[in-house]
Amino acid sequence: MAGRAQISGTELQRLLDLVRDADSVELKLTLPENARARTGAALGVDPLEAQLRQVFFFDTPDLALNAAGVVVRARRRQGEEADTVVKLRPVVPAELPEELRRSKMFNVEVDAMPGGFVCSASLKGTADNTEIREVAGGERPIRKLFSKAQRGFYATHAPDGLDLDQLSVLGPIPILKLKIKPKGFGRRLVGELWLYPDGSQIVELSTKAQPSEAMQVAAEARAFLSSIGVDLEGKQQTKTKTALEFFAGAKVA
């Protein structure tokens, strides 16, 4: 989880400014492979309680969208309605249009992990699990998954001339998601296991907080995780970046 001692004073002030103007904060930590089983046992994880998900990203083989700071994603969820998102990052909350900020489908969030943070703006939408599968199979245009508002948000920020239907399907990534309320920690943690086709994995722990309580929650999370032996100084990985680079490389090859 994010901590004050791991960033400079200037960066800390920038983080505080972003958090103040954000809608939510998510504190994240990825676990090294040799610590996953031990951490799971300490948290009392029951893998049978996990929800299965499938994530698909949409970008060009050379990741032109990612280079422009745009992420387009669709997510199938076991036992629940699917969802979609068009995300822009990094952003400065104060520079975003008020009309978007008022939308209940729009969220500005600061993601923080040890040694770094980013502020993103996400315009969310709902979808059907079957429709996402049809898009992935080439039976339905990509644009049909996204609302009019999402398509407009995409058009504003994507590279000129790059339509949604010109994008490649990058995925799927199977995911196991588990919600945990461990003893000794008064908040819910979320665990995600991302399974990449080459056999590699990313395991992430996260918890959400309101901007007004983010620093306190970060301190409490660090103290709790340290108390059960979790290494907070290990190398961090980002799920989306890893997925995009894996599938983009496969497309190019």
C-alpha positions as a Markdown table, in Angstrom:
| # | Residue | x | y | z |
|---|---|---|---|---|
| 1 | Met | 0.0 | 0.0 | 0.0 |
| 2 | Ala | 1.1 | 3.6 | -0.6 |
| 3 | Gly | 3.2 | 5.2 | 2.0 |
| 4 | Arg | 4.6 | 8.7 | 2.6 |
| 5 | Ala | 8.2 | 7.6 | 3.2 |
| 6 | Gln | 8.5 | 6.3 | -0.3 |
| 7 | Ile | 8.0 | 9.4 | -2.4 |
| 8 | Ser | 9.6 | 12.8 | -2.3 |
| 9 | Gly | 8.1 | 15.9 | -0.6 |
| 10 | Thr | 7.2 | 17.4 | -4.0 |
| 11 | Glu | 5.5 | 14.2 | -5.1 |
| 12 | Leu | 3.7 | 13.9 | -1.8 |
| 13 | Gln | 2.2 | 17.4 | -2.3 |
| 14 | Arg | 1.2 | 16.5 | -5.8 |
| 15 | Leu | -0.4 | 13.3 | -4.5 |
| 16 | Leu | -2.3 | 15.2 | -1.8 |
| 17 | Asp | -3.6 | 17.7 | -4.4 |
| 18 | Leu | -4.8 | 14.9 | -6.6 |
| 19 | Val | -6.5 | 13.0 | -3.8 |
| 20 | Arg | -8.3 | 16.2 | -2.6 |
| 21 | Asp | -10.0 | 16.6 | -6.0 |
| 22 | Ala | -10.6 | 12.9 | -6.7 |
| 23 | Asp | -13.8 | 10.9 | -6.1 |
| 24 | Ser | -12.1 | 7.9 | -4.7 |
| 25 | Val | -8.7 | 6.4 | -3.9 |
| 26 | Glu | -7.6 | 2.8 | -4.4 |
| 27 | Leu | -4.5 | 1.6 | -2.5 |
| 28 | Lys | -2.8 | -1.3 | -4.2 |
| 29 | Leu | 0.0 | -3.8 | -3.6 |
| 30 | Thr | 1.3 | -6.7 | -5.8 |
| 31 | Leu | 2.7 | -9.7 | -4.0 |
| 32 | Pro | 5.9 | -11.5 | -5.0 |
| 33 | Glu | 5.4 | -15.2 | -6.0 |
| 34 | Asn | 7.2 | -16.5 | -3.0 |
| 35 | Ala | 4.9 | -14.7 | -0.6 |
| 36 | Arg | 1.5 | -15.4 | -2.1 |
| 37 | Ala | 0.7 | -18.7 | -0.3 |
| 38 | Arg | 1.9 | -17.4 | 3.0 |
| 39 | Thr | -0.1 | -14.1 | 2.7 |
| 40 | Gly | -3.2 | -16.0 | 1.6 |
| 41 | Ala | -3.0 | -18.2 | 4.7 |
| 42 | Ala | -2.5 | -15.2 | 7.0 |
| 43 | Leu | -5.5 | -13.4 | 5.5 |
| 44 | Gly | -7.7 | -16.5 | 5.8 |
| 45 | Val | -8.4 | -16.7 | 2.0 |
| 46 | Asp | -10.9 | -19.3 | 0.8 |
| 47 | Pro | -10.3 | -19.7 | -2.9 |
| 48 | Leu | -13.8 | -21.3 | -3.4 |
| 49 | Glu | -15.3 | -17.9 | -2.6 |
| 50 | Ala | -13.6 | -16.2 | -5.6 |
| 51 | Gln | -15.5 | -14.9 | -8.6 |
| 52 | Leu | -14.3 | -15.8 | -12.1 |
| 53 | Arg | -13.9 | -12.9 | -14.5 |
| 54 | Gln | -12.6 | -12.4 | -18.1 |
| 55 | Val | -11.0 | -9.1 | -19.1 |
| 56 | Phe | -10.6 | -7.9 | -22.7 |
| 57 | Phe | -8.6 | -4.8 | -23.7 |
| 58 | Phe | -9.0 | -3.1 | -27.1 |
| 59 | Asp | -6.0 | -1.3 | -28.7 |
| 60 | Thr | -3.8 | -1.4 | -31.7 |
| 61 | Pro | -0.9 | -3.9 | -32.0 |
| 62 | Asp | 1.6 | -1.1 | -31.4 |
| 63 | Leu | -0.5 | 0.2 | -28.4 |
| 64 | Ala | -1.3 | 3.6 | -29.9 |
| 65 | Leu | -4.2 | 4.1 | -27.4 |
| 66 | Asn | -2.0 | 3.2 | -24.4 |
| 67 | Ala | 0.6 | 5.7 | -25.7 |
| 68 | Ala | -2.1 | 8.4 | -25.8 |
| 69 | Gly | -3.2 | 7.6 | -22.2 |
| 70 | Val | -6.4 | 5.8 | -23.2 |
| 71 | Val | -7.5 | 2.4 | -22.0 |
| 72 | Val | -10.6 | 0.6 | -23.4 |
| 73 | Arg | -11.8 | -2.5 | -21.6 |
| 74 | Ala | -14.7 | -4.9 | -21.3 |
| 75 | Arg | -15.1 | -7.3 | -18.5 |
| 76 | Arg | -17.2 | -10.5 | -18.2 |
| 77 | Arg | -18.3 | -11.4 | -14.7 |
| 78 | Gln | -19.5 | -14.8 | -13.4 |
| 79 | Gly | -23.0 | -14.4 | -12.0 |
| 80 | Glu | -23.2 | -10.7 | -12.6 |
| 81 | Glu | -23.8 | -8.2 | -15.4 |
| 82 | Ala | -20.7 | -7.4 | -17.5 |
| 83 | Asp | -19.2 | -3.9 | -17.6 |
| 84 | Thr | -17.1 | -1.7 | -19.8 |
| 85 | Val | -14.9 | 1.3 | -19.3 |
| 86 | Val | -13.1 | 4.0 | -21.3 |
| 87 | Lys | -10.3 | 5.3 | -19.1 |
| 88 | Leu | -8.0 | 8.3 | -19.5 |
| 89 | Arg | -4.8 | 8.6 | -17.5 |
| 90 | Pro | -3.0 | 10.5 | -16.1 |
| 91 | Val | -5.5 | 13.3 | -15.5 |
| 92 | Val | -5.7 | 16.4 | -13.3 |
| 93 | Pro | -9.2 | 16.4 | -11.8 |
| 94 | Ala | -9.6 | 20.2 | -11.8 |
| 95 | Glu | -9.1 | 20.2 | -15.5 |
| 96 | Leu | -12.0 | 17.8 | -16.3 |
| 97 | Pro | -15.4 | 19.1 | -17.6 |
| 98 | Glu | -17.9 | 19.7 | -14.9 |
| 99 | Glu | -20.6 | 17.9 | -17.0 |
| 100 | Leu | -18.6 | 14.7 | -16.9 |
| 101 | Arg | -17.8 | 15.1 | -13.2 |
| 102 | Arg | -21.6 | 15.2 | -12.5 |
| 103 | Ser | -22.3 | 11.9 | -14.3 |
| 104 | Lys | -22.9 | 8.9 | -12.0 |
| 105 | Met | -21.0 | 6.8 | -14.6 |
| 106 | Phe | -17.9 | 8.9 | -14.3 |
| 107 | Asn | -15.3 | 8.5 | -11.7 |
| 108 | Val | -11.9 | 10.1 | -10.9 |
| 109 | Glu | -9.7 | 7.9 | -8.9 |
| 110 | Val | -6.2 | 8.0 | -7.6 |
| 111 | Asp | -4.4 | 4.6 | -7.7 |
| 112 | Ala | -1.5 | 4.4 | -5.3 |
| 113 | Met | 1.0 | 1.7 | -4.7 |
| 114 | Pro | 4.4 | 1.7 | -3.0 |
| 115 | Gly | 6.6 | 4.2 | -4.8 |
| 116 | Gly | 4.1 | 5.6 | -7.2 |
| 117 | Phe | 0.6 | 6.8 | -8.0 |
| 118 | Val | -1.6 | 7.8 | -11.0 |
| 119 | Cys | -4.9 | 9.7 | -11.3 |
| 120 | Ser | -7.4 | 8.4 | -13.9 |
| 121 | Ala | -10.8 | 9.3 | -15.2 |
| 122 | Ser | -13.1 | 6.4 | -16.1 |
| 123 | Leu | -16.4 | 6.5 | -17.9 |
| 124 | Lys | -18.2 | 3.3 | -17.1 |
| 125 | Gly | -20.9 | 1.4 | -18.8 |
| 126 | Thr | -22.9 | -1.9 | -18.6 |
| 127 | Ala | -22.8 | -4.7 | -21.0 |
| 128 | Asp | -23.9 | -8.3 | -21.6 |
| 129 | Asn | -21.5 | -11.2 | -21.0 |
| 130 | Thr | -22.6 | -12.9 | -24.3 |
| 131 | Glu | -22.2 | -9.7 | -26.3 |
| 132 | Ile | -18.6 | -9.3 | -25.1 |
| 133 | Arg | -17.9 | -12.9 | -26.1 |
| 134 | Glu | -19.4 | -12.2 | -29.6 |
| 135 | Val | -17.2 | -9.1 | -30.0 |
| 136 | Ala | -14.2 | -11.1 | -29.0 |
| 137 | Gly | -15.1 | -13.7 | -31.7 |
| 138 | Gly | -15.6 | -11.0 | -34.4 |
| 139 | Glu | -19.3 | -11.5 | -34.6 |
| 140 | Arg | -20.2 | -8.0 | -33.3 |
| 141 | Pro | -18.6 | -4.6 | -33.8 |
| 142 | Ile | -16.6 | -3.3 | -30.8 |
| 143 | Arg | -18.4 | 0.0 | -30.7 |
| 144 | Lys | -21.7 | -1.8 | -29.9 |
| 145 | Leu | -20.4 | -2.6 | -26.4 |
| 146 | Phe | -20.0 | 1.1 | -25.5 |
| 147 | Ser | -22.6 | 3.8 | -24.7 |
| 148 | Lys | -23.0 | 7.0 | -26.7 |
| 149 | Ala | -21.3 | 8.9 | -23.9 |
| 150 | Gln | -18.4 | 6.4 | -23.8 |
| 151 | Arg | -17.9 | 6.6 | -27.6 |
| 152 | Gly | -17.9 | 10.4 | -27.3 |
| 153 | Phe | -15.3 | 10.3 | -24.5 |
| 154 | Tyr | -13.2 | 8.0 | -26.6 |
| 155 | Ala | -13.4 | 10.1 | -29.7 |
| 156 | Thr | -12.3 | 13.2 | -27.7 |
| 157 | His | -9.1 | 11.6 | -26.4 |
| 158 | Ala | -8.1 | 8.8 | -28.8 |
| 159 | Pro | -5.6 | 9.5 | -31.7 |
| 160 | Asp | -7.3 | 11.1 | -34.7 |
| 161 | Gly | -8.7 | 8.7 | -37.2 |
| 162 | Leu | -8.6 | 5.7 | -34.8 |
| 163 | Asp | -12.1 | 4.3 | -34.6 |
| 164 | Leu | -13.2 | 1.8 | -32.0 |
| 165 | Asp | -13.9 | -0.8 | -34.7 |
| 166 | Gln | -10.3 | -0.5 | -35.9 |
| 167 | Leu | -9.0 | -1.8 | -32.6 |
| 168 | Ser | -7.7 | -5.3 | -32.0 |
| 169 | Val | -9.1 | -7.5 | -29.2 |
| 170 | Leu | -6.3 | -8.1 | -26.7 |
| 171 | Gly | -7.3 | -10.9 | -24.4 |
| 172 | Pro | -8.9 | -12.5 | -22.6 |
| 173 | Ile | -7.2 | -12.5 | -19.3 |
| 174 | Pro | -8.9 | -14.9 | -16.8 |
| 175 | Ile | -9.1 | -13.4 | -13.3 |
| 176 | Leu | -10.1 | -14.7 | -9.9 |
| 177 | Lys | -11.4 | -11.9 | -7.6 |
| 178 | Leu | -12.0 | -12.4 | -3.9 |
| 179 | Lys | -13.3 | -10.0 | -1.2 |
| 180 | Ile | -11.8 | -10.5 | 2.2 |
| 181 | Lys | -12.4 | -8.9 | 5.6 |
| 182 | Pro | -9.4 | -10.2 | 7.6 |
| 183 | Lys | -9.3 | -10.3 | 11.4 |
| 184 | Gly | -7.4 | -7.4 | 12.8 |
| 185 | Phe | -8.2 | -5.0 | 9.9 |
| 186 | Gly | -11.4 | -3.1 | 10.0 |
| 187 | Arg | -11.8 | -2.7 | 6.2 |
| 188 | Arg | -12.4 | -5.0 | 3.3 |
| 189 | Leu | -9.5 | -6.1 | 1.1 |
| 190 | Val | -9.9 | -7.3 | -2.4 |
| 191 | Gly | -7.5 | -9.9 | -3.9 |
| 192 | Glu | -7.1 | -10.4 | -7.6 |
| 193 | Leu | -5.2 | -13.2 | -9.4 |
| 194 | Trp | -4.5 | -12.4 | -13.0 |
| 195 | Leu | -3.6 | -15.5 | -15.1 |
| 196 | Tyr | -1.6 | -14.7 | -18.2 |
| 197 | Pro | -1.4 | -17.1 | -21.2 |
| 198 | Asp | 2.4 | -17.7 | -20.8 |
| 199 | Gly | 1.8 | -19.0 | -17.2 |
| 200 | Ser | 2.9 | -15.9 | -15.4 |
| 201 | Gln | 0.6 | -14.4 | -12.7 |
| 202 | Ile | 0.0 | -11.2 | -10.9 |
| 203 | Val | -1.6 | -11.2 | -7.4 |
| 204 | Glu | -2.8 | -7.8 | -6.2 |
| 205 | Leu | -4.3 | -6.7 | -2.9 |
| 206 | Ser | -6.3 | -3.5 | -2.8 |
| 207 | Thr | -8.6 | -1.5 | -0.7 |
| 208 | Lys | -10.7 | 1.6 | -1.5 |
| 209 | Ala | -11.0 | 4.8 | 0.6 |
| 210 | Gln | -12.7 | 8.1 | 0.4 |
| 211 | Pro | -10.3 | 11.0 | -0.4 |
| 212 | Ser | -10.7 | 12.5 | 3.1 |
| 213 | Glu | -9.5 | 9.2 | 4.8 |
| 214 | Ala | -7.0 | 8.0 | 2.3 |
| 215 | Met | -3.8 | 8.8 | 4.2 |
| 216 | Gln | -5.2 | 7.3 | 7.4 |
| 217 | Val | -6.3 | 4.1 | 5.6 |
| 218 | Ala | -2.9 | 3.8 | 3.9 |
| 219 | Ala | -1.2 | 4.0 | 7.3 |
| 220 | Glu | -3.5 | 1.4 | 8.8 |
| 221 | Ala | -3.2 | -0.9 | 5.8 |
| 222 | Arg | 0.6 | -0.7 | 5.9 |
| 223 | Ala | 0.6 | -1.5 | 9.6 |
| 224 | Phe | -1.7 | -4.4 | 9.3 |
| 225 | Leu | 0.1 | -6.0 | 6.3 |
| 226 | Ser | 3.4 | -5.5 | 8.0 |
| 227 | Ser | 2.1 | -7.3 | 11.1 |
| 228 | Ile | 1.3 | -10.4 | 9.1 |
| 229 | Gly | 4.7 | -10.4 | 7.3 |
| 230 | Val | 3.8 | -8.9 | 4.0 |
| 231 | Asp | 6.7 | -7.3 | 2.2 |
| 232 | Leu | 5.7 | -3.7 | 1.3 |
| 233 | Glu | 9.0 | -2.9 | -0.4 |
| 234 | Gly | 8.9 | -5.4 | -3.2 |
| 235 | Lys | 8.9 | -4.7 | -7.0 |
| 236 | Gln | 5.4 | -3.6 | -8.1 |
| 237 | Gln | 3.7 | -4.7 | -11.3 |
| 238 | Thr | 0.7 | -3.2 | -13.1 |
| 239 | Lys | -2.0 | -5.6 | -14.3 |
| 240 | Thr | -3.1 | -3.5 | -17.4 |
| 241 | Lys | 0.3 | -2.7 | -18.7 |
| 242 | Thr | 1.4 | -6.4 | -18.4 |
| 243 | Ala | -1.7 | -7.5 | -20.2 |
| 244 | Leu | -1.4 | -5.0 | -23.0 |
| 245 | Glu | 2.2 | -5.7 | -23.7 |
| 246 | Phe | 1.7 | -9.4 | -23.7 |
| 247 | Phe | -1.2 | -9.5 | -26.2 |
| 248 | Ala | 0.3 | -6.7 | -28.3 |
| 249 | Gly | 3.5 | -8.7 | -28.6 |
| 250 | Ala | 1.5 | -11.8 | -29.6 |
| 251 | Lys | -0.4 | -9.7 | -32.3 |
| 252 | Val | 2.9 | -8.4 | -33.7 |
| 253 | Ala | 4.5 | -11.8 | -33.8 |
